[in-house]
């Protein structure tokens, strides 16, 4: 009986000893990988921070900072609740892209194939994300430029709808740019694109109809101004009903008169009809 107990204890000792030996052997075999991964991680963090600092400095010195400022991207980000500048976003993107490469290398050293494959897929997706961001930036800059051009052009002919039309042009460009950016990222928005096309066509028709109906008075004033400039010059006296005054200036759409009660502005078409 005692011999059986001793034999059983001996078997347990052998099992425990073999388990401990297995753990020690596995740990000693895996220890170099752990140390190598740790060193690689530390070096990767240092290099990634340097790349972030370098990217931020490069963008700050480059002409891109002027483009970002003109497009007022930082102001738009602030209104959207994003409290970092566009340059910081780029610099941090470079940092995390570098860190993903480092983490993939660390996972590979530790033989974590699932983690390696997952990070590899994320890294392969980064160029599409960067391209989408660049499309958005260019779109915002182009939309601001077109809006300013449209508004200044319409202001020159004293169009009352200049602000509204410039805002519509800005929104349409921003809408199309956003669709392109989303497609670039790889998101399927076929249904949304079809709906957007219908909306854009509807808006375009509405704007065209509004301009057609609203511009008839402007065209009439411009034509009237063409004839008034031939008939009158600065300093001439004219009478419009109960109002008499001296011509100060004749614009494309209005005539400015100096009267006893002050300066008044009259539409050219009304002058022709009086």
Buried (B, 14 or more C-beta within 10 A) or exposed (E): EEEEEEEEEEEEEEEEEEEEEEEEEEEEEEEEEEEBBEEBBEEBBEBBEEBBEEBBEBBEEEEBBEBBEEBBBBEEBEEEEEEEBBBBBBBBBBBBBBBBBBBBBBBBBBEBEEBBEBBBEBBEEBEBBBBBBEBBBBBBBBBBBBBEEBBEEBEEBBBEBBBBBBEBBBBBBBBBBBBBBBBBBEEEBEEEEEEBEEEBEEBEEEBEEBBEEEBEEBEBBBBBBEEBBEEBEEEEEBEBEEBEBEBBEBBBBBBBBBEEEEEBEBBBBBBBEE
